[in-house]
Amino acid sequence: MFEFKVDDQISLRLLEPRHADALFALTNANREHLRQWLPWLDTVASITDTSNFIETTRKQFAANDGFVAGIWYQGELAGVVGHNSIDWLNRIGWLGYWLEAGLQGRGIMTKSCRALVTHAFAELQLNRVDIRCAAGNSRSRAIPERLGFRQEGVIRQAEWLYERFVDHVVYGMLASEWQSR
Ligand SMILES: CC(C)(COP(=O)(O)OP(=O)(O)OC[C@H]1O[C@@H](n2cnc3c(N)ncnc32)[C@H](O)[C@@H]1OP(=O)(O)O)[C@@H](O)C(=O)NCCC(=O)NCCS
């Protein structure tokens, strides 16, 4: 299947039905880590739920509404990154991501996002990539900041995270800014 090599250790591949076991195991092993900042953990209770998610991502890709890729690090599934959706009218991609807790701190996500941002502007001809992070999610916020995104504002109480609302910090990168870095 299609594979995009980010570097010698990191590859991105579109998720396929055969990845359901590995993705469910990774999700299960990282529940507490991911639950801090992602709202969907309780909806993934079995491999069937993960299979359904993968099926949804394949329909999303087929409908040209963005895509979700698995991140393989040293040959093992390590996380997920992708455009949660694409607004073609306004040429905006909305990036989202998560990574295995034990593999944080190596630049895997920053490198993967850099590859997807380049792809978004060079291949998809988008004009803007948007990343929204919970205000308290400093590891996530560090990714657009490291990549040179501009912090554009705060959306108050933008997301219900289990038992509380969190504000979102909006980061944006424009095609013209990415090219002139
Ligand atoms: C958000 C998340 C993906 C960030 O993971 P991360 O490992 O901090 O990010 P990266 O993989 O880009 O690694 C960056 C770290 O590697 C270091 N690093 C090492 N080599 C690097 C390189 N070549 N390039 C960039 N960073 C490098 C950086 O200094 C940084 O370390 P630090 O945190 O000690 O400063 C992860 O914390 C996560 O999955 N959280 C839960 C889910 C979530 O919050 N998703 C986002 C919702 S908006």
The ligand as an SDF file (V2000), in Angstrom:
LIG
                    3D

 48 50  0  0  0  0  0  0  0  0999 V2000
    0.4240   16.1920   21.2340 C   0  0  0  0  0  0  0  0  0  0  0  0
    1.4860   15.1010   21.1040 C   0  0  0  0  0  0  0  0  0  0  0  0
    1.3640   14.4010   19.7580 C   0  0  0  0  0  0  0  0  0  0  0  0
    2.8740   15.7700   21.2160 C   0  0  0  0  0  0  0  0  0  0  0  0
    3.8670   14.7800   21.2390 O   0  0  0  0  0  0  0  0  0  0  0  0
    5.4120   15.2160   21.3620 P   0  0  0  0  0  0  0  0  0  0  0  0
    6.2190   13.9900   21.4040 O   0  0  0  0  0  0  0  0  0  0  0  0
    5.5630   16.2420   22.4290 O   0  0  0  0  0  0  0  0  0  0  0  0
    5.6840   15.9620   19.9650 O   0  0  0  0  0  0  0  0  0  0  0  0
    6.8540   15.5800   18.9460 P   0  0  0  0  0  0  0  0  0  0  0  0
    6.7500   14.1490   18.5700 O   0  0  0  0  0  0  0  0  0  0  0  0
    6.8060   16.5880   17.8780 O   0  0  0  0  0  0  0  0  0  0  0  0
    8.1640   15.7460   19.8350 O   0  0  0  0  0  0  0  0  0  0  0  0
    8.5790   17.0130   20.3180 C   0  0  0  0  0  0  0  0  0  0  0  0
    9.5980   16.7620   21.3870 C   0  0  0  0  0  0  0  0  0  0  0  0
   10.6930   16.0480   20.8160 O   0  0  0  0  0  0  0  0  0  0  0  0
   11.8700   16.8540   20.8670 C   0  0  0  0  0  0  0  0  0  0  0  0
   12.5720   16.6220   19.6100 N   0  0  0  0  0  0  0  0  0  0  0  0
   13.6170   15.7690   19.4860 C   0  0  0  0  0  0  0  0  0  0  0  0
   14.0170   15.7620   18.2030 N   0  0  0  0  0  0  0  0  0  0  0  0
   13.2170   16.6230   17.5170 C   0  0  0  0  0  0  0  0  0  0  0  0
   13.1610   17.0220   16.1680 C   0  0  0  0  0  0  0  0  0  0  0  0
   13.9950   16.5480   15.2600 N   0  0  0  0  0  0  0  0  0  0  0  0
   12.1720   17.8730   15.7930 N   0  0  0  0  0  0  0  0  0  0  0  0
   11.3250   18.3760   16.6950 C   0  0  0  0  0  0  0  0  0  0  0  0
   11.3370   18.0230   18.0030 N   0  0  0  0  0  0  0  0  0  0  0  0
   12.3020   17.1590   18.4150 C   0  0  0  0  0  0  0  0  0  0  0  0
   11.3770   18.2730   21.0890 C   0  0  0  0  0  0  0  0  0  0  0  0
   12.3460   19.0590   21.7310 O   0  0  0  0  0  0  0  0  0  0  0  0
   10.1980   18.0090   21.9890 C   0  0  0  0  0  0  0  0  0  0  0  0
   10.6510   17.6470   23.2480 O   0  0  0  0  0  0  0  0  0  0  0  0
   10.1730   18.4280   24.5800 P   0  0  0  0  0  0  0  0  0  0  0  0
    8.7240   18.1330   24.7430 O   0  0  0  0  0  0  0  0  0  0  0  0
   11.0080   17.8310   25.6390 O   0  0  0  0  0  0  0  0  0  0  0  0
   10.4290   19.8640   24.2950 O   0  0  0  0  0  0  0  0  0  0  0  0
    1.3410   14.0590   22.2570 C   0  0  0  0  0  0  0  0  0  0  0  0
    1.6340   14.6760   23.4820 O   0  0  0  0  0  0  0  0  0  0  0  0
   -0.0590   13.4510   22.3350 C   0  0  0  0  0  0  0  0  0  0  0  0
   -0.3790   12.5530   21.5700 O   0  0  0  0  0  0  0  0  0  0  0  0
   -0.8980   13.9470   23.2840 N   0  0  0  0  0  0  0  0  0  0  0  0
   -2.2430   13.3990   23.4930 C   0  0  0  0  0  0  0  0  0  0  0  0
   -3.1740   13.6350   22.3190 C   0  0  0  0  0  0  0  0  0  0  0  0
   -3.2530   15.0820   21.9520 C   0  0  0  0  0  0  0  0  0  0  0  0
   -3.1360   15.9660   22.7850 O   0  0  0  0  0  0  0  0  0  0  0  0
   -3.4670   15.3610   20.6480 N   0  0  0  0  0  0  0  0  0  0  0  0
   -3.5670   16.7120   20.1390 C   0  0  0  0  0  0  0  0  0  0  0  0
   -4.9400   17.2230   20.2810 C   0  0  0  0  0  0  0  0  0  0  0  0
   -5.0270   18.9180   19.6740 S   0  0  0  0  0  0  0  0  0  0  0  0
  1  2  1  0
  2  3  1  0
  2  4  1  0
  2 36  1  0
  4  5  1  0
  5  6  1  0
  6  7  2  0
  6  8  1  0
  6  9  1  0
  9 10  1  0
 10 11  2  0
 10 12  1  0
 10 13  1  0
 13 14  1  0
 14 15  1  0
 15 16  1  0
 15 30  1  0
 16 17  1  0
 17 18  1  0
 17 28  1  0
 18 19  1  0
 18 27  1  0
 19 20  2  0
 20 21  1  0
 21 22  1  0
 21 27  2  0
 22 23  1  0
 22 24  2  0
 24 25  1  0
 25 26  2  0
 26 27  1  0
 28 29  1  0
 28 30  1  0
 30 31  1  0
 31 32  1  0
 32 33  2  0
 32 34  1  0
 32 35  1  0
 36 37  1  0
 36 38  1  0
 38 39  2  0
 38 40  1  0
 40 41  1  0
 41 42  1  0
 42 43  1  0
 43 44  2  0
 43 45  1  0
 45 46  1  0
 46 47  1  0
 47 48  1  0
M  END
$$$$
